[in-house]
Amino acid sequence: MGPYRSLVLSAARSNRSSALTIAQVAFLVGLAQNPGRLDPAAHPDAAATRRQYILKSMALAGVISEVEEAKATAENAESTVLPKATFCP
């Protein structure tokens, strides 16, 4: 997971509700596959497509309901999971 490891761990620990939403979990799971290609800052469409794929897979497997999938699809998980940070080159 490279440079995202600390961000993912930080997001998981600092979430105010002590639990990540379904959309946030789907985003983080999707990001782990290929952090460079699925970076929401550089490739927002690819990140969103992967998150939707994860959500659909969870629904088809019966892990979440169709209602939960629809709610998670509408949520902007990327902006709530990754902290806004300035990176130095």
C-alpha positions as a LaTeX table, in Angstrom:
\begin{tabular}{lrrr}
\hline
Residue & $x$ (\AA) & $y$ (\AA) & $z$ (\AA) \\
\hline
Met1 & 0.00 & 0.00 & 0.00 \\
Gly2 & 3.09 & 2.16 & 0.10 \\
Pro3 & 2.53 & 5.85 & 0.79 \\
Tyr4 & $-1.15$ & 5.32 & 1.55 \\
Arg5 & $-0.56$ & 2.90 & 4.43 \\
Ser6 & $-0.22$ & 5.65 & 7.03 \\
Leu7 & $-3.18$ & 7.57 & 5.58 \\
Val8 & $-5.40$ & 4.48 & 5.68 \\
Leu9 & $-4.37$ & 3.64 & 9.23 \\
Ser10 & $-4.80$ & 7.25 & 10.29 \\
Ala11 & $-8.26$ & 7.45 & 8.75 \\
Ala12 & $-9.33$ & 4.22 & 10.41 \\
Arg13 & $-8.11$ & 5.40 & 13.82 \\
Ser14 & $-9.38$ & 8.98 & 13.67 \\
Asn15 & $-12.89$ & 8.42 & 12.34 \\
Arg16 & $-15.07$ & 10.25 & 14.86 \\
Ser17 & $-17.80$ & 7.61 & 14.95 \\
Ser18 & $-15.23$ & 4.85 & 15.69 \\
Ala19 & $-16.53$ & 2.96 & 12.69 \\
Leu20 & $-16.02$ & 3.47 & 9.00 \\
Thr21 & $-19.04$ & 3.69 & 6.73 \\
Ile22 & $-19.67$ & 1.05 & 4.08 \\
Ala23 & $-18.59$ & 3.52 & 1.39 \\
Gln24 & $-15.35$ & 4.28 & 3.24 \\
Val25 & $-14.57$ & 0.58 & 3.63 \\
Ala26 & $-15.24$ & $-0.03$ & $-0.08$ \\
Phe27 & $-12.97$ & 2.88 & $-1.00$ \\
Leu28 & $-10.11$ & 1.65 & 1.20 \\
Val29 & $-10.46$ & $-1.94$ & 0.01 \\
Gly30 & $-10.43$ & $-0.78$ & $-3.60$ \\
Leu31 & $-7.44$ & 1.48 & $-3.05$ \\
Ala32 & $-5.34$ & $-1.42$ & $-1.76$ \\
Gln33 & $-5.42$ & $-3.14$ & $-5.17$ \\
Asn34 & $-3.37$ & $-0.47$ & $-6.93$ \\
Pro35 & $-2.81$ & 2.75 & $-4.94$ \\
Gly36 & $-1.09$ & 4.60 & $-7.77$ \\
Arg37 & $-3.74$ & 3.88 & $-10.40$ \\
Leu38 & $-6.64$ & 4.34 & $-7.97$ \\
Asp39 & $-5.40$ & 7.52 & $-6.28$ \\
Pro40 & $-8.55$ & 9.67 & $-6.06$ \\
Ala41 & $-6.53$ & 12.88 & $-6.42$ \\
Ala42 & $-4.92$ & 11.76 & $-9.68$ \\
His43 & $-7.57$ & 9.35 & $-11.00$ \\
Pro44 & $-10.96$ & 10.19 & $-9.46$ \\
Asp45 & $-12.98$ & 8.27 & $-12.05$ \\
Ala46 & $-10.92$ & 5.10 & $-11.61$ \\
Ala47 & $-11.19$ & 5.34 & $-7.81$ \\
Ala48 & $-14.97$ & 5.82 & $-7.99$ \\
Thr49 & $-15.37$ & 2.95 & $-10.47$ \\
Arg50 & $-13.36$ & 0.61 & $-8.25$ \\
Arg51 & $-15.34$ & 1.64 & $-5.15$ \\
Gln52 & $-18.59$ & 0.94 & $-7.02$ \\
Tyr53 & $-17.26$ & $-2.47$ & $-8.08$ \\
Ile54 & $-16.48$ & $-3.31$ & $-4.45$ \\
Leu55 & $-19.94$ & $-2.15$ & $-3.33$ \\
Lys56 & $-21.65$ & $-4.21$ & $-6.07$ \\
Ser57 & $-19.58$ & $-7.27$ & $-5.11$ \\
Met58 & $-20.55$ & $-6.84$ & $-1.45$ \\
Ala59 & $-24.23$ & $-6.61$ & $-2.40$ \\
Leu60 & $-24.09$ & $-9.64$ & $-4.69$ \\
Ala61 & $-22.38$ & $-11.65$ & $-1.93$ \\
Gly62 & $-25.11$ & $-10.66$ & 0.51 \\
Val63 & $-22.74$ & $-8.74$ & 2.77 \\
Ile64 & $-24.80$ & $-5.56$ & 2.35 \\
Ser65 & $-28.35$ & $-4.95$ & 1.14 \\
Glu66 & $-29.27$ & $-3.14$ & $-2.06$ \\
Val67 & $-30.45$ & $-0.20$ & 0.05 \\
Glu68 & $-27.07$ & $-0.04$ & 1.80 \\
Glu69 & $-25.33$ & $-0.26$ & $-1.57$ \\
Ala70 & $-27.38$ & 2.65 & $-2.94$ \\
Lys71 & $-26.69$ & 4.77 & 0.14 \\
Ala72 & $-22.95$ & 4.00 & $-0.02$ \\
Thr73 & $-22.87$ & 4.78 & $-3.74$ \\
Ala74 & $-24.27$ & 8.25 & $-3.05$ \\
Glu75 & $-21.68$ & 8.96 & $-0.34$ \\
Asn76 & $-18.45$ & 10.77 & $-1.25$ \\
Ala77 & $-16.18$ & 8.41 & 0.68 \\
Glu78 & $-12.93$ & 9.65 & $-0.81$ \\
Ser79 & $-13.24$ & 13.10 & 0.74 \\
Thr80 & $-14.14$ & 11.73 & 4.16 \\
Val81 & $-11.42$ & 9.09 & 4.42 \\
Leu82 & $-8.27$ & 10.74 & 3.14 \\
Pro83 & $-7.19$ & 13.81 & 5.04 \\
Lys84 & $-6.55$ & 16.97 & 3.09 \\
Ala85 & $-2.80$ & 17.31 & 3.07 \\
Thr86 & $-0.12$ & 19.15 & 1.20 \\
Phe87 & 2.67 & 16.95 & $-0.05$ \\
Cys88 & 6.14 & 18.29 & $-0.69$ \\
Pro89 & 7.81 & 17.17 & $-3.91$ \\
\hline
\end{tabular}
